[in-house]
């Protein structure tokens, strides 16, 4: 697993280990970043269900100002911390040990981040739950979620999905009047 583009291009990251781990492939991550516009200059990013932190670190490498990593598993937090140290990005991040859905619900009344990315575990309905939660109370200006292509998602206006093999990337934008 490596950073695809930007200031840390080609740098290898420490991956998560375990049989339930399903890291986003470099190809899907590159497609994801391209779909989002490719550059994140000055943006505040949230990486939910952060795992190894690869998505948020890719955003930072491409110019994001700050990334908040939200992850519940202690072992994943350790990997995120190691990857942040490896890149010397300590001043650019916040790491929160919390359930991603509960943390996002708790943001009510706080300023929105610019972008939120999420790669929740497959097969648990978490992508659909997160999308519904975001629709009801956006915590970022835009949300991008990776999930299995066949996961049933809520039927919401503005929901857009792109398929890459058995993976899909779905995006939803917050209403502009509420930013």
Backbone torsions as a table, in degrees:
resi	resn	phi	psi	omega
1	UNK	NA	132.5	-175.2
2	UNK	-142.9	164.0	172.4
3	UNK	-78.0	132.7	-173.2
4	UNK	-82.9	-43.0	-173.3
5	UNK	-147.8	170.1	176.5
6	UNK	93.0	-161.3	-172.8
7	UNK	-64.8	-24.6	179.8
8	UNK	-107.7	20.3	-177.0
9	UNK	-49.1	132.4	177.0
10	UNK	84.5	-10.5	179.5
11	UNK	-69.0	131.3	179.0
12	UNK	-82.9	139.6	179.0
13	UNK	-107.3	155.2	173.2
14	UNK	-73.3	122.8	-179.9
15	UNK	-85.4	164.3	170.6
16	UNK	-77.5	156.6	175.5
17	UNK	-123.6	161.4	179.7
18	UNK	128.0	155.8	-175.3
19	UNK	-75.5	-19.3	179.0
20	UNK	-91.6	1.3	-177.6
21	UNK	-78.6	134.2	179.7
22	UNK	-136.2	80.9	-177.7
23	UNK	-68.6	148.9	174.9
24	UNK	-68.1	127.6	-179.6
25	UNK	-65.5	155.7	177.5
26	UNK	-57.0	-39.8	-178.4
27	UNK	-62.9	-46.7	179.9
28	UNK	-67.3	-40.5	179.0
29	UNK	-62.0	-41.3	177.5
30	UNK	-63.9	-43.1	177.3
31	UNK	-62.5	-40.5	179.7
32	UNK	-61.1	-50.5	-178.6
33	UNK	-62.9	-39.2	177.9
34	UNK	-65.0	-42.5	178.9
35	UNK	-61.8	-30.7	179.9
36	UNK	-84.2	-1.8	177.9
37	UNK	110.7	-11.7	173.3
38	UNK	82.5	-27.2	179.9
39	UNK	-123.0	147.4	-177.5
40	UNK	-130.8	28.8	-173.8
41	UNK	-49.6	117.7	174.5
42	UNK	74.4	7.1	-176.3
43	UNK	-85.8	151.5	171.0
44	UNK	-97.3	125.5	-173.7
45	UNK	-118.4	145.2	171.2
46	UNK	-116.3	129.5	175.2
47	UNK	-111.6	101.8	-178.6
48	UNK	-90.1	148.3	-174.0
49	UNK	52.0	51.5	-164.2
50	UNK	-64.7	-24.6	178.8
51	UNK	59.1	-115.5	179.6
52	UNK	-84.5	-11.6	-177.5
53	UNK	88.4	5.7	-174.2
54	UNK	-58.9	-39.8	-178.4
55	UNK	-66.7	-49.2	179.5
56	UNK	-64.3	-38.1	178.4
57	UNK	-67.5	-34.9	175.1
58	UNK	-63.2	-41.5	177.3
59	UNK	-62.8	-43.2	177.7
60	UNK	-62.6	-41.9	179.2
61	UNK	-60.2	-30.1	-178.3
62	UNK	-94.0	14.1	170.5
63	UNK	111.3	0.4	178.1
64	UNK	-59.3	147.4	-179.0
65	UNK	-77.4	-39.1	-174.3
66	UNK	-155.6	148.3	174.3
67	UNK	-133.6	131.6	172.5
68	UNK	-102.6	118.2	177.9
69	UNK	-94.4	128.8	178.4
70	UNK	-120.3	118.9	-175.9
71	UNK	-151.0	139.4	-178.4
72	UNK	-90.1	-31.9	-173.1
73	UNK	-79.3	126.4	179.1
74	UNK	-59.1	-40.7	179.8
75	UNK	-62.9	-36.9	177.4
76	UNK	-69.9	-38.6	177.6
77	UNK	-58.4	-42.5	179.1
78	UNK	-61.5	-40.5	179.4
79	UNK	-68.0	-42.1	176.9
80	UNK	-58.7	-48.2	179.9
81	UNK	-58.7	-41.5	179.3
82	UNK	-64.5	-41.9	-179.9
83	UNK	-68.1	-37.4	177.1
84	UNK	-64.1	-44.3	177.5
85	UNK	-63.4	-42.7	-179.9
86	UNK	-55.2	-37.9	-178.0
87	UNK	-93.1	-6.0	-177.3
88	UNK	67.5	36.2	-173.8
89	UNK	-103.3	17.6	-174.8
90	UNK	-53.8	-37.6	-177.7
91	UNK	-77.0	-5.7	-175.5
92	UNK	-106.4	0.4	-171.6
93	UNK	-131.8	157.4	165.0
94	UNK	-127.4	138.0	178.9
95	UNK	-119.1	124.3	-176.6
96	UNK	-118.3	122.9	174.8
97	UNK	-90.1	104.6	-177.5
98	UNK	-165.9	159.9	169.8
99	UNK	-66.8	126.9	-174.0
100	UNK	-60.5	-42.0	-179.2
101	UNK	-66.3	-44.5	179.4
102	UNK	-65.1	-41.6	179.7
103	UNK	-61.8	-45.6	-179.8
104	UNK	-63.7	-39.4	176.3
105	UNK	-61.5	-35.5	-178.2
106	UNK	-74.8	-2.4	-179.5
107	UNK	-84.8	-1.1	-178.7
108	UNK	-50.7	128.6	179.0
109	UNK	87.1	-8.4	178.4
110	UNK	-92.0	156.8	178.0
111	UNK	-59.7	144.6	178.2
112	UNK	-72.9	144.3	167.5
113	UNK	-74.7	166.8	176.8
114	UNK	-75.2	-45.8	-174.6
115	UNK	-139.4	139.4	170.5
116	UNK	-122.0	132.6	174.8
117	UNK	-117.3	146.3	-177.9
118	UNK	-147.7	137.7	175.3
119	UNK	-131.9	73.5	-177.7
120	UNK	-71.2	158.8	176.2
121	UNK	-55.7	140.3	179.5
122	UNK	-73.5	156.7	170.7
123	UNK	77.0	12.7	-178.5
124	UNK	-121.3	2.7	-179.7
125	UNK	73.2	12.9	-175.6
126	UNK	-70.6	-33.7	178.1
127	UNK	-63.1	-46.3	179.8
128	UNK	-63.3	-41.6	179.2
129	UNK	-63.6	-45.1	179.9
130	UNK	-62.8	-43.2	179.6
131	UNK	-62.7	-44.4	177.6
132	UNK	-61.7	-42.7	179.4
133	UNK	-63.4	-44.1	179.0
134	UNK	-62.7	-42.2	179.7
135	UNK	-60.3	-40.4	-178.9
136	UNK	-73.8	-34.3	-176.9
137	UNK	-152.7	84.8	-176.0
138	UNK	-62.3	130.3	179.0
139	UNK	-105.9	1.6	176.6
140	UNK	-149.8	165.5	177.5
141	UNK	-72.5	-29.4	175.5
142	UNK	-146.2	148.7	-179.9
143	UNK	-123.5	133.0	176.5
144	UNK	-125.4	124.7	-174.7
145	UNK	-126.8	131.7	171.6
146	UNK	-92.8	138.7	179.1
147	UNK	-159.6	170.1	174.2
148	UNK	-64.0	141.9	-176.6
149	UNK	-60.0	-26.6	-175.6
150	UNK	-98.3	9.4	176.8
151	UNK	-70.1	134.2	178.5
152	UNK	-76.2	123.1	-179.4
153	UNK	-110.6	158.8	177.4
154	UNK	-64.9	149.3	178.5
155	UNK	-87.4	95.8	-175.8
156	UNK	-122.4	144.9	176.1
157	UNK	-65.3	138.6	177.4
158	UNK	86.4	-5.5	179.3
159	UNK	-73.1	124.9	-178.6
160	UNK	-125.6	132.7	178.8
161	UNK	-124.2	145.9	174.7
162	UNK	-126.3	136.8	-177.3
163	UNK	-105.4	138.2	176.2
164	UNK	-133.9	90.4	-175.2
165	UNK	66.2	-127.4	177.7
166	UNK	-90.9	10.2	178.2
167	UNK	-108.0	145.1	173.3
168	UNK	-129.1	149.5	173.3
169	UNK	-115.8	124.1	-178.7
170	UNK	-119.4	137.3	179.8
171	UNK	-124.6	152.5	176.8
172	UNK	-148.2	136.0	-179.3
173	UNK	-108.5	142.4	177.8
174	UNK	-73.6	150.3	175.2
175	UNK	-59.4	136.0	-177.0
176	UNK	-64.3	-32.5	-176.3
177	UNK	-65.4	-17.0	-177.6
178	UNK	-98.5	-0.5	-178.4
179	UNK	-76.5	NA	NA
